Amino acid sequence: MKLSNRIAARVTALSAILASAFIAGCASMSPMAATYSQDALPDAVKVPAGHKVAMQTVGVGMITYECRAKKDMAGQYEWAFVGPDAALNDRSGSKIGKYYGPPATWENMDGSKVTATQVAVAPAGTGNIPYQLVKANPAMGNGAMTGVTYIQRVATKGGVAPASACDAGNMGSKQTVNYQADYIFWKMM
Protein backbone atom coordinates (compact mmCIF):
# COMPACT_ATOMS: atom_id res chain seq x y z
CA MET A 1 0.00 0.00 0.00
CA LYS A 2 1.35 3.43 -0.95
CA LEU A 3 2.12 6.00 1.75
CA SER A 4 -0.62 8.36 0.49
CA ASN A 5 -3.20 5.53 0.64
CA ARG A 6 -2.16 4.66 4.21
CA ILE A 7 -2.44 8.32 5.27
CA ALA A 8 -5.88 8.59 3.64
CA ALA A 9 -7.01 5.40 5.41
CA ARG A 10 -5.80 6.73 8.77
CA VAL A 11 -7.47 10.11 8.23
CA THR A 12 -10.73 8.34 7.36
CA ALA A 13 -10.50 6.14 10.46
CA LEU A 14 -9.63 9.12 12.67
CA SER A 15 -12.55 11.10 11.22
CA ALA A 16 -14.94 8.24 12.03
CA ILE A 17 -13.64 8.04 15.60
CA LEU A 18 -13.95 11.81 16.13
CA ALA A 19 -17.45 11.87 14.63
CA SER A 20 -18.53 9.03 16.93
CA ALA A 21 -17.11 10.83 19.97
CA PHE A 22 -18.84 14.08 18.96
CA ILE A 23 -22.21 12.37 18.49
CA ALA A 24 -21.86 10.57 21.83
CA GLY A 25 -21.01 13.87 23.53
CA CYS A 26 -24.01 15.61 21.99
CA ALA A 27 -26.31 12.75 22.94
CA SER A 28 -25.30 13.13 26.57
CA MET A 29 -26.19 16.85 26.49
CA SER A 30 -29.48 16.75 24.62
CA PRO A 31 -31.83 15.20 27.22
CA MET A 32 -31.11 17.89 29.84
CA ALA A 33 -34.75 18.90 30.12
CA ALA A 34 -35.84 15.31 30.64
CA THR A 35 -33.38 14.76 33.49
CA TYR A 36 -34.18 17.83 35.61
CA SER A 37 -36.04 17.07 38.83
CA GLN A 38 -37.63 19.47 41.32
CA ASP A 39 -37.90 16.77 44.00
CA ALA A 40 -35.09 18.13 46.19
CA LEU A 41 -36.31 21.74 46.05
CA PRO A 42 -38.40 23.45 48.74
CA ASP A 43 -42.09 23.52 47.78
CA ALA A 44 -42.13 27.34 47.65
CA VAL A 45 -39.85 27.44 44.59
CA LYS A 46 -41.31 24.51 42.66
CA VAL A 47 -42.91 25.28 39.31
CA PRO A 48 -46.62 24.40 39.16
CA ALA A 49 -47.73 21.26 37.30
CA GLY A 50 -48.37 21.63 33.58
CA HIS A 51 -44.96 23.08 32.72
CA LYS A 52 -41.84 21.54 31.18
CA VAL A 53 -38.19 22.55 31.17
CA ALA A 54 -37.36 24.50 28.02
CA MET A 55 -33.76 25.46 28.80
CA GLN A 56 -31.15 25.10 31.54
CA THR A 57 -28.39 27.65 32.02
CA VAL A 58 -25.62 28.41 34.49
CA GLY A 59 -25.36 32.06 35.44
CA VAL A 60 -21.83 33.17 36.33
CA GLY A 61 -21.11 36.74 37.30
CA MET A 62 -21.43 39.40 39.96
CA ILE A 63 -24.08 41.05 42.07
CA THR A 64 -23.69 44.70 43.04
CA TYR A 65 -24.68 45.97 46.48
CA GLU A 66 -24.78 49.57 47.74
CA CYS A 67 -24.46 50.82 51.30
CA ARG A 68 -27.73 52.62 52.09
CA ALA A 69 -29.67 53.92 55.07
CA LYS A 70 -32.28 51.42 56.24
CA LYS A 71 -35.79 52.57 55.41
CA ASP A 72 -37.60 54.06 58.41
CA MET A 73 -34.66 53.20 60.74
CA ALA A 74 -32.70 56.36 61.53
CA GLY A 75 -28.97 55.82 62.01
CA GLN A 76 -28.97 52.25 60.66
CA TYR A 77 -27.43 51.12 57.40
CA GLU A 78 -27.38 48.02 55.21
CA TRP A 79 -25.96 46.59 52.01
CA ALA A 80 -28.85 46.85 49.55
CA PHE A 81 -29.15 44.73 46.40
CA VAL A 82 -28.57 46.84 43.28
CA GLY A 83 -28.50 44.27 40.49
CA PRO A 84 -26.84 41.32 38.76
CA ASP A 85 -24.48 41.13 35.79
CA ALA A 86 -23.90 37.55 34.67
CA ALA A 87 -23.27 35.42 31.62
CA LEU A 88 -25.79 32.67 30.96
CA ASN A 89 -23.96 29.56 29.80
CA ASP A 90 -25.26 26.21 28.61
CA ARG A 91 -24.16 23.07 30.46
CA SER A 92 -21.09 22.74 28.24
CA GLY A 93 -19.92 26.25 29.24
CA SER A 94 -20.77 28.10 26.01
CA LYS A 95 -22.30 31.55 26.51
CA ILE A 96 -25.90 31.65 25.27
CA GLY A 97 -27.11 34.84 26.91
CA LYS A 98 -26.89 37.26 29.80
CA TYR A 99 -28.71 38.20 32.99
CA TYR A 100 -28.74 41.79 34.18
CA GLY A 101 -30.85 44.40 35.89
CA PRO A 102 -32.73 46.24 37.13
CA PRO A 103 -35.22 45.22 36.09
CA ALA A 104 -34.12 41.59 36.27
CA THR A 105 -33.74 40.59 32.61
CA TRP A 106 -32.72 37.27 31.06
CA GLU A 107 -31.62 37.79 27.45
CA ASN A 108 -30.72 35.09 24.93
CA MET A 109 -28.07 35.63 22.24
CA ASP A 110 -30.91 35.41 19.67
CA GLY A 111 -32.20 38.75 21.01
CA SER A 112 -35.28 37.43 22.82
CA LYS A 113 -35.57 38.41 26.49
CA VAL A 114 -37.88 38.28 29.48
CA THR A 115 -38.34 40.16 32.71
CA ALA A 116 -40.15 38.55 35.63
CA THR A 117 -41.88 39.05 38.97
CA GLN A 118 -40.70 37.20 42.06
CA VAL A 119 -43.10 34.55 43.35
CA ALA A 120 -41.07 33.00 46.18
CA VAL A 121 -37.63 32.44 47.70
CA ALA A 122 -36.22 29.68 49.89
CA PRO A 123 -32.95 29.39 51.84
CA ALA A 124 -30.03 27.89 49.91
CA GLY A 125 -27.45 27.55 52.68
CA THR A 126 -25.07 29.87 54.48
CA GLY A 127 -23.20 32.23 52.16
CA ASN A 128 -25.47 31.60 49.17
CA ILE A 129 -28.23 33.75 47.75
CA PRO A 130 -31.61 32.05 48.13
CA TYR A 131 -33.35 29.81 45.65
CA GLN A 132 -35.94 31.80 43.74
CA LEU A 133 -39.02 31.28 41.60
CA VAL A 134 -40.15 34.07 39.28
CA LYS A 135 -43.11 34.32 36.92
CA ALA A 136 -42.02 35.54 33.51
CA ASN A 137 -43.66 38.45 31.73
CA PRO A 138 -44.35 38.00 28.00
CA ALA A 139 -41.09 37.76 26.04
CA MET A 140 -39.74 40.60 23.97
CA GLY A 141 -38.53 39.44 20.55
CA ASN A 142 -38.85 35.98 19.06
CA GLY A 143 -36.52 33.18 20.07
CA ALA A 144 -35.58 30.96 22.99
CA MET A 145 -37.34 33.16 25.58
CA THR A 146 -40.67 33.12 23.70
CA GLY A 147 -43.25 31.27 25.77
CA VAL A 148 -41.17 31.10 28.98
CA THR A 149 -43.59 31.09 31.92
CA TYR A 150 -41.36 30.57 34.97
CA ILE A 151 -37.66 30.79 35.83
CA GLN A 152 -36.10 29.01 38.80
CA ARG A 153 -32.80 30.05 40.39
CA VAL A 154 -31.27 26.97 42.03
CA ALA A 155 -27.83 25.54 42.87
CA THR A 156 -26.68 28.95 44.10
CA LYS A 157 -23.10 29.66 45.17
CA GLY A 158 -22.13 32.95 46.79
CA GLY A 159 -23.80 36.24 45.99
CA VAL A 160 -24.75 37.37 49.49
CA ALA A 161 -24.23 40.95 50.65
CA PRO A 162 -20.67 41.95 51.56
CA ALA A 163 -19.44 41.16 55.06
CA SER A 164 -17.66 44.53 55.33
CA ALA A 165 -19.13 47.32 57.42
CA CYS A 166 -21.87 49.52 56.01
CA ASP A 167 -22.26 52.77 57.95
CA ALA A 168 -22.56 56.53 57.57
CA GLY A 169 -18.87 56.73 56.61
CA ASN A 170 -19.28 54.64 53.46
CA MET A 171 -22.92 55.30 52.62
CA GLY A 172 -23.36 55.29 48.84
CA SER A 173 -20.35 53.08 48.19
CA LYS A 174 -20.85 49.99 46.04
CA GLN A 175 -19.30 46.53 46.19
CA THR A 176 -19.63 43.53 43.92
CA VAL A 177 -19.62 39.90 44.97
CA ASN A 178 -19.18 36.85 42.76
CA TYR A 179 -21.94 34.32 42.41
CA GLN A 180 -23.13 31.38 40.36
CA ALA A 181 -26.60 29.88 39.97
CA ASP A 182 -28.52 27.57 37.68
CA TYR A 183 -31.41 29.27 35.91
CA ILE A 184 -34.06 26.80 34.75
CA PHE A 185 -36.52 28.15 32.15
CA TRP A 186 -40.01 26.59 31.98
CA LYS A 187 -42.79 26.70 29.39
CA MET A 188 -46.35 25.34 29.30
CA MET A 189 -46.64 21.72 28.20
Backbone bond lengths (Angstrom), bond angles and torsions (degrees), N, CA, C in turn:
res aa  C-N    CA-C-N  psi(-1)  N-CA   C-N-CA  omega(-1)  CA-C   N-CA-C  phi
1 M - - - 1.459 - - 1.521 108.52 -
2 K 1.318 116.96 133.60 1.459 122.30 179.92 1.519 110.72 -68.21
3 L 1.320 116.47 155.65 1.464 122.37 179.44 1.529 111.00 -58.44
4 S 1.322 118.09 -43.35 1.470 120.58 -178.76 1.528 111.04 -64.76
5 N 1.350 117.67 -35.37 1.467 120.00 177.54 1.522 110.96 -69.05
6 R 1.346 117.02 -38.22 1.471 119.93 178.36 1.527 110.87 -66.11
7 I 1.325 116.96 -40.18 1.473 120.57 178.67 1.526 109.38 -64.63
8 A 1.330 117.28 -43.99 1.463 120.71 179.17 1.527 110.93 -61.64
9 A 1.344 116.91 -40.54 1.466 120.60 179.29 1.521 110.68 -65.02
10 R 1.333 117.15 -39.89 1.472 120.50 179.39 1.531 111.33 -68.42
11 V 1.327 116.81 -40.10 1.464 120.93 178.52 1.528 109.76 -62.90
12 T 1.341 116.01 -42.82 1.464 120.19 178.33 1.524 110.73 -62.28
13 A 1.327 117.27 -44.90 1.464 121.18 179.79 1.530 110.45 -64.27
14 L 1.331 116.72 -43.74 1.463 120.97 179.07 1.533 110.27 -62.70
15 S 1.323 117.50 -41.75 1.461 121.24 178.58 1.519 111.05 -60.62
16 A 1.330 117.27 -41.64 1.463 121.41 179.08 1.523 111.01 -64.18
17 I 1.335 116.62 -41.48 1.465 120.87 178.70 1.522 110.55 -64.08
18 L 1.339 117.48 -46.72 1.465 121.24 -179.86 1.521 111.30 -64.06
19 A 1.327 117.72 -40.20 1.465 120.73 178.41 1.519 110.55 -63.41
20 S 1.329 117.24 -41.39 1.465 120.87 178.79 1.525 110.77 -63.56
21 A 1.330 116.19 -42.64 1.467 120.25 179.72 1.529 110.62 -64.65
22 F 1.338 116.78 -40.74 1.459 120.83 179.08 1.522 111.25 -63.18
23 I 1.328 116.40 -46.63 1.465 120.81 179.78 1.522 110.60 -62.12
24 A 1.324 117.12 -42.37 1.468 120.54 178.71 1.524 110.41 -63.01
25 G 1.333 116.71 -40.80 1.464 120.23 178.67 1.507 112.03 -64.21
26 C 1.341 117.09 -41.82 1.463 120.98 178.83 1.521 110.85 -66.54
27 A 1.318 116.43 -39.07 1.464 119.74 -179.60 1.516 110.74 -61.83
28 S 1.331 117.05 -34.77 1.462 118.80 -179.52 1.524 111.84 -73.66
29 M 1.350 118.25 -19.30 1.456 120.71 -179.78 1.521 112.65 -92.66
30 S 1.323 118.16 -27.32 1.448 120.08 -170.48 1.524 115.60 -67.49
31 P 1.328 121.83 -34.80 1.461 118.31 -176.96 1.522 113.98 -85.48
32 M 1.324 119.01 27.86 1.463 120.88 -177.51 1.520 112.26 -53.53
33 A 1.313 116.96 -45.59 1.465 119.43 -177.00 1.521 110.96 -62.29
34 A 1.322 116.53 -37.07 1.460 120.06 -177.26 1.520 111.95 -70.93
35 T 1.323 118.51 -22.93 1.456 120.72 -175.14 1.524 113.59 -95.63
36 Y 1.318 119.30 -6.45 1.452 120.87 -177.44 1.530 110.47 -76.92
37 S 1.317 116.27 132.48 1.463 121.07 179.75 1.524 109.77 -126.74
38 Q 1.320 116.06 138.46 1.464 122.50 176.43 1.520 111.95 -92.82
39 D 1.314 118.16 -0.37 1.467 122.44 -172.21 1.526 113.91 -52.69
40 A 1.321 118.11 -38.46 1.462 120.99 -175.68 1.532 113.13 -85.87
41 L 1.320 117.61 -2.50 1.462 120.85 -177.48 1.526 111.50 -86.63
42 P 1.336 117.08 150.26 1.464 120.17 172.75 1.532 109.62 -61.11
43 D 1.321 116.63 145.14 1.467 121.43 -177.52 1.528 113.04 -54.50
44 A 1.322 117.49 -35.91 1.467 121.38 -176.43 1.524 113.13 -58.17
45 V 1.329 118.47 -30.19 1.462 120.77 -175.64 1.531 113.02 -108.41
46 K 1.332 116.54 14.12 1.467 119.83 176.18 1.526 109.77 -81.78
47 V 1.322 115.30 141.39 1.460 121.21 177.76 1.531 108.80 -76.91
48 P 1.333 117.49 137.20 1.462 120.00 -179.65 1.535 112.54 -59.24
49 A 1.319 116.06 155.29 1.466 121.62 177.40 1.527 109.65 -57.44
50 G 1.329 115.85 155.02 1.456 120.66 178.89 1.516 113.91 95.92
51 H 1.331 116.34 6.50 1.461 121.69 179.27 1.518 109.32 -120.85
52 K 1.338 115.98 157.11 1.462 121.37 176.64 1.526 109.07 -134.23
53 V 1.327 115.06 153.61 1.459 120.22 179.21 1.527 108.57 -68.91
54 A 1.329 115.37 128.70 1.459 121.43 177.95 1.523 111.08 -102.51
55 M 1.349 116.60 -31.11 1.457 120.11 -175.86 1.522 108.93 -162.68
56 Q 1.325 116.00 143.45 1.461 122.06 174.23 1.518 108.25 -120.26
57 T 1.327 116.54 133.55 1.458 120.65 178.09 1.524 109.61 -134.48
58 V 1.320 114.78 162.96 1.455 122.21 173.85 1.525 106.36 -117.83
59 G 1.326 115.96 116.96 1.451 120.80 177.60 1.520 109.26 -89.12
60 V 1.335 115.70 127.64 1.455 121.57 179.88 1.523 107.66 -131.37
61 G 1.346 115.87 120.21 1.450 117.93 -178.92 1.506 112.80 178.79
62 M 1.345 114.50 -141.94 1.454 121.29 -175.76 1.524 110.77 -134.24
63 I 1.317 114.30 154.47 1.456 121.78 172.34 1.524 106.64 -120.12
64 T 1.327 115.85 132.71 1.460 121.46 179.41 1.521 109.71 -96.78
65 Y 1.327 114.92 136.07 1.468 122.98 174.91 1.526 108.21 -122.67
66 E 1.345 116.15 150.96 1.460 121.58 177.73 1.520 109.08 -127.39
67 C 1.323 116.36 138.79 1.459 121.41 176.70 1.527 108.27 -76.38
68 R 1.357 115.10 118.42 1.467 121.24 -176.75 1.520 110.20 -135.17
69 A 1.341 114.15 158.81 1.468 119.92 173.89 1.526 107.96 -69.87
70 K 1.339 116.16 138.88 1.466 119.71 176.87 1.519 109.00 -69.06
71 K 1.323 115.32 137.27 1.465 120.38 -179.88 1.524 110.45 -62.55
72 D 1.324 115.41 131.06 1.466 123.22 176.94 1.533 113.58 59.38
73 M 1.343 117.84 23.97 1.470 121.18 178.54 1.529 108.77 -135.32
74 A 1.318 115.98 83.07 1.462 122.48 -176.28 1.523 111.46 -53.52
75 G 1.338 115.65 133.79 1.457 121.43 176.46 1.523 115.02 78.57
76 Q 1.321 118.22 4.76 1.472 120.60 178.26 1.529 109.78 -116.19
77 Y 1.322 115.18 145.33 1.452 121.45 -174.38 1.537 110.11 -131.94
78 E 1.345 114.32 159.23 1.463 119.37 178.89 1.521 110.53 -153.76
79 W 1.329 115.54 158.21 1.457 121.38 171.65 1.522 106.92 -80.87
80 A 1.332 115.99 115.82 1.465 121.45 -178.11 1.530 109.87 -102.61
81 F 1.323 115.61 138.84 1.457 122.81 177.89 1.527 109.10 -62.69
82 V 1.339 116.68 129.01 1.460 121.70 177.05 1.529 109.90 -104.99
83 G 1.336 116.82 -50.04 1.459 118.57 179.06 1.511 112.85 167.69
84 P 1.352 115.48 163.76 1.456 121.66 -179.53 1.528 111.83 -96.83
85 D 1.312 115.35 161.28 1.462 123.10 170.65 1.527 105.92 -148.80
86 A 1.330 116.30 101.03 1.464 119.83 -173.55 1.523 111.50 -141.46
87 A 1.317 115.02 151.11 1.459 121.77 170.68 1.523 107.67 -84.20
88 L 1.313 116.89 141.72 1.459 122.05 172.42 1.520 106.75 -103.29
89 N 1.329 115.42 117.19 1.462 121.21 -177.86 1.519 110.09 -112.54
90 D 1.343 115.96 151.32 1.461 118.04 172.21 1.526 107.74 -77.85
91 R 1.320 117.11 178.51 1.462 121.04 -175.57 1.523 113.09 -65.59
92 S 1.332 117.55 -18.24 1.467 119.37 178.11 1.526 111.55 -89.58
93 G 1.354 117.25 -2.98 1.459 121.15 176.88 1.520 114.76 97.48
94 S 1.327 118.40 1.07 1.463 121.40 178.94 1.530 109.90 -81.81
95 K 1.329 115.93 134.55 1.466 120.10 -179.90 1.521 109.33 -69.62
96 I 1.358 115.75 128.88 1.458 120.42 177.81 1.525 111.93 -123.15
97 G 1.330 116.59 -1.93 1.455 119.25 179.64 1.503 112.02 177.58
98 K 1.333 114.81 -165.24 1.464 120.36 178.94 1.519 109.88 -147.08
99 Y 1.330 113.90 159.43 1.467 122.74 178.77 1.512 106.61 -129.38
100 Y 1.332 116.44 127.55 1.458 120.25 -176.06 1.528 109.52 -153.22
101 G 1.305 115.65 174.14 1.456 119.43 177.60 1.503 111.15 174.30
102 P 1.310 116.73 179.13 1.446 128.74 1.34 1.531 112.08 -83.10
103 P 1.331 116.44 159.52 1.449 125.93 -12.52 1.528 110.14 -69.04
104 A 1.314 116.33 157.48 1.462 121.03 179.24 1.529 108.56 -55.51
105 T 1.338 115.53 120.36 1.467 121.51 -175.37 1.514 109.66 -134.44
106 W 1.335 116.32 128.69 1.458 123.27 174.78 1.524 105.71 -107.45
107 E 1.333 117.03 118.98 1.462 121.65 -175.68 1.522 110.38 -122.91
108 N 1.328 116.12 128.03 1.461 121.92 177.79 1.517 108.99 -86.31
109 M 1.327 117.20 156.84 1.468 122.00 178.81 1.531 111.51 -61.93
110 D 1.349 117.59 -20.31 1.465 120.35 179.05 1.534 112.11 -78.30
111 G 1.347 117.02 -0.29 1.454 121.80 177.46 1.517 114.67 96.12
112 S 1.327 118.37 -14.80 1.468 120.02 177.68 1.524 108.87 -75.18
113 K 1.338 116.25 147.99 1.465 119.89 -179.57 1.507 110.28 -153.79
114 V 1.342 114.93 158.40 1.459 121.94 176.51 1.519 109.74 -135.67
115 T 1.318 114.23 150.84 1.462 122.29 165.99 1.523 104.60 -111.63
116 A 1.323 117.18 171.19 1.460 118.50 -175.27 1.524 110.73 -155.69
117 T 1.328 114.56 165.10 1.463 122.94 178.00 1.522 108.47 -115.61
118 Q 1.310 116.08 131.28 1.468 120.37 -179.67 1.517 111.69 -64.28
119 V 1.347 114.93 133.30 1.457 122.09 176.81 1.524 109.82 -101.78
120 A 1.352 116.27 -45.73 1.465 120.19 -176.51 1.520 110.48 -161.34
121 V 1.347 114.80 159.67 1.459 122.79 171.52 1.519 108.26 -132.19
122 A 1.329 115.62 160.22 1.462 121.55 176.85 1.521 107.88 -148.25
123 P 1.343 118.08 145.55 1.463 121.11 -178.81 1.530 111.99 -56.73
124 A 1.337 115.02 143.78 1.467 120.84 -179.46 1.522 112.11 -123.62
125 G 1.320 117.49 14.86 1.455 120.60 178.52 1.515 112.21 103.45
126 T 1.308 116.20 153.85 1.459 122.91 -177.59 1.520 111.08 -56.99
127 G 1.331 115.65 131.55 1.460 121.53 177.33 1.518 114.70 85.14
128 N 1.333 117.57 0.42 1.464 121.11 -178.50 1.524 110.42 -119.21
129 I 1.334 115.92 140.15 1.456 118.45 173.81 1.522 108.21 -62.34
130 P 1.328 117.21 153.86 1.470 119.57 -174.92 1.524 113.01 -69.24
131 Y 1.347 113.79 160.30 1.456 119.71 167.26 1.526 105.67 -63.82
132 Q 1.337 115.75 156.68 1.456 118.52 -177.73 1.527 109.85 -148.73
133 L 1.318 115.79 145.96 1.458 122.34 171.24 1.519 106.78 -123.47
134 V 1.343 116.26 128.12 1.459 121.23 177.42 1.524 109.25 -126.11
135 K 1.322 115.26 148.32 1.462 121.87 176.21 1.519 107.03 -98.36
136 A 1.330 115.66 122.69 1.460 121.04 -176.02 1.519 111.97 -74.33
137 N 1.321 115.26 142.90 1.458 121.89 169.30 1.529 107.02 -82.09
138 P 1.333 118.48 164.60 1.464 119.12 178.29 1.537 110.84 -54.64
139 A 1.329 115.04 140.68 1.469 120.87 -177.34 1.521 111.39 -67.33
140 M 1.317 114.70 150.47 1.458 121.93 171.27 1.521 105.93 -102.18
141 G 1.318 117.88 130.84 1.457 121.98 -177.78 1.521 110.98 80.97
142 N 1.310 115.92 164.57 1.460 121.24 178.36 1.511 109.84 -104.01
143 G 1.327 115.99 136.61 1.460 120.12 179.09 1.505 111.02 157.37
144 A 1.329 115.82 -150.15 1.465 122.07 -174.14 1.525 113.55 -60.31
145 M 1.329 118.12 -29.43 1.470 120.72 -177.66 1.527 112.71 -84.81
146 T 1.333 117.88 -10.24 1.461 121.29 178.90 1.529 109.71 -62.82
147 G 1.316 116.19 126.63 1.460 121.11 178.05 1.516 115.11 87.24
148 V 1.342 118.88 -3.32 1.470 120.42 177.77 1.525 108.42 -63.82
149 T 1.337 115.95 130.80 1.461 121.36 -178.29 1.533 113.08 -107.87
150 Y 1.331 116.15 -37.27 1.460 121.57 179.63 1.525 109.63 -137.65
151 I 1.333 115.25 154.78 1.468 122.08 172.66 1.521 106.60 -133.23
152 Q 1.328 115.62 130.30 1.464 121.94 175.53 1.525 108.56 -106.06
153 R 1.337 116.05 138.57 1.470 121.35 169.43 1.523 105.57 -107.60
154 V 1.319 116.58 116.74 1.463 122.20 -178.10 1.527 108.98 -136.72
155 A 1.323 116.55 176.05 1.474 122.27 178.22 1.534 111.10 51.29
156 T 1.326 115.88 47.95 1.463 120.59 -175.80 1.530 111.56 -79.95
157 K 1.327 114.40 145.68 1.466 121.92 176.95 1.521 107.87 -137.53
158 G 1.326 116.69 118.13 1.461 120.69 178.26 1.518 111.81 75.00
159 G 1.341 114.63 -160.73 1.454 121.05 175.32 1.516 116.94 90.78
160 V 1.337 117.71 -3.09 1.467 118.63 -179.47 1.524 110.43 -76.24
161 A 1.325 115.85 162.57 1.466 121.90 -178.90 1.526 110.76 -55.07
162 P 1.337 116.52 150.59 1.467 120.32 -179.72 1.525 112.35 -57.13
163 A 1.316 115.72 150.46 1.467 121.16 178.48 1.528 111.04 -84.88
164 S 1.319 117.48 -14.11 1.466 120.83 -178.33 1.526 110.57 -68.54
165 A 1.326 114.73 159.56 1.462 121.09 -176.57 1.521 111.37 -64.32
166 C 1.310 114.54 143.93 1.470 122.73 173.42 1.525 105.29 -126.54
167 D 1.346 115.40 113.17 1.462 119.49 -178.22 1.519 109.98 -149.16
168 A 1.313 116.92 -174.33 1.467 121.25 -177.33 1.520 111.90 -57.26
169 G 1.325 117.15 -30.96 1.468 121.46 -177.95 1.518 113.94 -69.44
170 N 1.319 118.40 -24.99 1.468 118.65 179.90 1.534 112.15 -125.11
171 M 1.354 115.11 20.43 1.453 119.03 178.05 1.527 109.59 -57.06
172 G 1.335 116.28 135.33 1.459 121.53 -178.62 1.516 114.07 92.47
173 S 1.324 116.98 -12.95 1.469 118.73 178.93 1.525 109.22 -76.29
174 K 1.328 115.57 152.55 1.461 121.37 -179.04 1.512 110.29 -119.68
175 Q 1.325 115.26 147.97 1.464 122.05 174.84 1.512 108.42 -137.52
176 T 1.334 115.55 147.67 1.456 120.23 175.87 1.524 108.81 -111.80
177 V 1.327 114.61 147.80 1.462 121.10 175.84 1.526 108.19 -129.01
178 N 1.311 116.23 143.83 1.459 121.09 178.99 1.523 110.31 -76.01
179 Y 1.320 114.98 150.49 1.456 119.57 175.27 1.518 109.81 -155.95
180 Q 1.316 114.10 165.63 1.460 122.09 173.59 1.521 107.53 -146.00
181 A 1.324 116.94 145.33 1.463 121.62 178.35 1.517 109.33 -158.68
182 D 1.319 115.97 149.69 1.456 120.56 171.53 1.523 107.49 -86.42
183 Y 1.319 116.19 133.44 1.459 122.47 174.05 1.521 106.94 -112.79
184 I 1.337 115.51 117.12 1.459 121.83 -178.57 1.532 107.42 -105.75
185 F 1.326 116.78 122.10 1.460 123.33 -177.47 1.529 109.16 -100.49
186 W 1.325 115.89 129.98 1.476 122.57 -176.17 1.502 110.93 -117.72
187 K 1.346 115.90 147.86 1.462 123.06 173.96 1.525 108.35 -131.57
188 M 1.332 115.93 163.61 1.470 120.68 176.09 1.527 109.03 -64.48
189 M 1.343 115.00 146.91 1.470 119.26 177.32 1.513 109.92 -72.46
